[in-house]
Amino acid sequence: MSTKIYTGFKLPQMSAQHLLDFCIVFREKAIIKRNEIIKRVFREDYYREKYWDLTMRANKVKKTMARDPIVDYSFELSLFPMKDKILGITFGDSGDLEKFFREQELVEDYYYQDQTDDFVEVSKDEWKQRKEDWEIALPGAGVPSHCSFCFTVLGYDLPTPDKIWGGKE
């Protein structure tokens, strides 16, 4: 069985309170970013008119886990506290939110996969360390929700048009 952690990341060691604060601050930023994305994807009049239909589509994603990136802005973090760092994996369908998370101060890429040659941009020693770290973080079957703290940055609910564009006069 191969290991593929495409959205792995690393944070510096910090207290649980600081980690929670980091996540809460990122959530506030992510809400603003999600609303900017929605404004870019939808015209205001269309979003207002189709809000109920779009919400139903988002609810279907939540119930079935079917992919529908147009309405799925959910974003979650699985966090694995280690002795000297915090590893994490992101879960979400929005490439824009993923990229935005990676741009945050303190967040460092920490992907790993073992079914291919080492990557050129990562030294052999670093690759070996990543392998060891992820084996500790994801023991056995490697189900993240069984061995990590999970933080929901954004759920499946779409914001109302008034939360994005403000109320109509």
C-alpha positions as CSV (number, residue, x, y, z in Angstrom):
1,M,0.0,0.0,0.0
2,S,1.4,3.4,-0.9
3,T,1.2,6.6,1.0
4,K,0.0,9.8,-0.7
5,I,-0.3,13.0,1.4
6,Y,-0.7,15.7,-1.3
7,T,-2.0,18.4,0.9
8,G,0.3,17.9,3.9
9,F,1.6,20.9,5.7
10,K,3.7,21.8,8.7
11,L,3.3,24.4,11.4
12,P,5.9,25.2,14.1
13,Q,5.4,23.7,17.6
14,M,2.9,25.8,19.6
15,S,0.5,25.5,22.5
16,A,-3.0,24.2,22.0
17,Q,-4.3,27.8,22.6
18,H,-2.0,29.3,20.0
19,L,-3.0,26.6,17.5
20,L,-6.7,27.3,18.1
21,D,-6.1,31.0,17.8
22,F,-4.2,30.4,14.5
23,C,-7.2,28.4,13.2
24,I,-9.8,30.9,14.3
25,V,-7.9,33.8,12.7
26,F,-7.5,31.8,9.5
27,R,-11.3,31.1,9.5
28,E,-12.0,34.8,9.6
29,K,-9.7,35.3,6.6
30,A,-11.1,32.3,4.8
31,I,-14.7,33.6,5.1
32,I,-13.6,36.9,3.4
33,K,-11.7,34.9,0.7
34,R,-14.7,32.6,0.1
35,N,-17.0,35.6,-0.4
36,E,-14.5,37.1,-2.8
37,I,-14.5,33.8,-4.8
38,I,-18.3,33.7,-4.9
39,K,-18.3,37.3,-6.2
40,R,-15.9,36.2,-8.9
41,V,-17.9,33.1,-9.8
42,F,-21.4,34.5,-9.7
43,R,-23.1,37.7,-10.7
44,E,-25.0,39.2,-7.8
45,D,-28.5,39.0,-9.4
46,Y,-27.9,35.3,-10.4
47,Y,-26.7,34.4,-6.9
48,R,-29.7,36.1,-5.3
49,E,-32.2,34.5,-7.7
50,K,-30.6,31.0,-7.5
51,Y,-29.6,31.0,-3.9
52,W,-32.1,28.3,-2.8
53,D,-31.1,26.0,-5.7
54,L,-27.4,26.6,-5.0
55,T,-28.0,25.8,-1.3
56,M,-29.8,22.6,-2.3
57,R,-26.7,21.6,-4.4
58,A,-24.4,22.4,-1.4
59,N,-26.7,20.2,0.8
60,K,-26.4,17.4,-1.7
61,V,-22.6,17.6,-1.5
62,K,-22.8,17.5,2.3
63,K,-25.1,14.4,2.3
64,T,-23.5,12.4,-0.5
65,M,-19.9,13.7,-0.6
66,A,-20.3,14.1,-4.3
67,R,-18.1,16.7,-5.9
68,D,-19.5,20.0,-7.0
69,P,-16.8,22.6,-6.7
70,I,-19.1,25.4,-7.8
71,V,-21.0,25.3,-4.5
72,D,-18.6,23.4,-2.2
73,Y,-16.4,25.8,-0.3
74,S,-16.0,23.5,2.7
75,F,-12.4,23.5,4.1
76,E,-11.1,21.4,7.0
77,L,-7.8,20.9,8.7
78,S,-6.6,17.7,10.4
79,L,-3.9,18.6,12.9
80,F,-1.3,16.2,14.2
81,P,0.7,17.6,17.2
82,M,4.2,16.1,17.2
83,K,7.1,16.7,19.7
84,D,8.8,19.4,17.6
85,K,6.1,20.5,15.1
86,I,2.5,20.2,14.1
87,L,1.7,18.3,10.9
88,G,-1.6,18.8,9.1
89,I,-3.6,17.8,6.1
90,T,-6.2,20.0,4.4
91,F,-9.5,18.8,3.0
92,G,-11.5,20.8,0.5
93,D,-12.5,21.2,-3.1
94,S,-11.5,24.8,-3.6
95,G,-8.1,25.2,-5.1
96,D,-8.3,28.9,-4.4
97,L,-8.8,28.3,-0.6
98,E,-6.0,25.7,-0.6
99,K,-3.6,28.2,-2.2
100,F,-4.8,30.9,0.2
101,F,-4.1,28.6,3.2
102,R,-0.6,27.8,1.8
103,E,0.1,31.6,1.7
104,Q,-0.5,32.0,5.4
105,E,2.5,32.9,7.6
106,L,3.7,29.8,9.5
107,V,2.3,27.3,7.0
108,E,5.0,25.2,5.2
109,D,4.3,22.5,2.6
110,Y,5.0,19.1,3.9
111,Y,3.5,16.7,1.3
112,Y,4.8,13.1,1.1
113,Q,4.3,10.2,-1.2
114,D,6.2,6.9,-1.4
115,Q,5.1,5.5,-4.7
116,T,7.5,7.6,-6.7
117,D,11.1,8.8,-6.7
118,D,12.0,11.6,-4.2
119,F,11.3,15.1,-5.4
120,V,14.1,17.3,-6.6
121,E,13.1,20.3,-4.4
122,V,13.3,18.2,-1.2
123,S,16.7,16.8,0.0
124,K,17.0,13.0,0.6
125,D,17.4,13.7,4.3
126,E,14.3,15.9,4.4
127,W,12.3,13.3,2.4
128,K,13.3,10.6,4.9
129,Q,12.3,12.8,7.8
130,R,8.9,13.4,6.2
131,K,8.4,9.7,5.8
132,E,9.2,9.1,9.5
133,D,7.0,12.0,10.6
134,W,4.0,10.9,8.6
135,E,4.4,7.3,9.8
136,I,4.2,8.6,13.4
137,A,1.3,11.0,12.6
138,L,-0.7,8.4,10.7
139,P,-0.1,5.0,12.2
140,G,-1.6,1.8,10.9
141,A,-4.4,2.4,8.4
142,G,-3.7,6.1,8.4
143,V,-7.2,7.5,8.8
144,P,-6.7,11.2,9.8
145,S,-9.8,11.5,11.8
146,H,-8.8,8.6,14.0
147,C,-5.5,10.2,15.1
148,S,-5.8,14.0,14.8
149,F,-7.7,17.1,15.9
150,C,-10.0,18.3,13.2
151,F,-10.9,21.9,12.7
152,T,-13.7,23.0,10.3
153,V,-12.6,26.2,8.7
154,L,-15.7,26.5,6.5
155,G,-18.7,24.2,6.4
156,Y,-20.9,23.3,3.5
157,D,-23.5,26.1,4.1
158,L,-23.4,28.9,1.5
159,P,-23.5,32.5,2.8
160,T,-26.7,34.4,2.1
161,P,-26.5,37.0,-0.7
162,D,-26.8,39.8,1.9
163,K,-23.7,38.5,3.7
164,I,-21.7,38.8,0.5
165,W,-23.2,41.9,-1.2
166,G,-25.1,43.5,1.7
167,G,-28.8,44.2,1.9
168,K,-30.8,45.5,-1.0
169,E,-32.4,48.9,-0.4
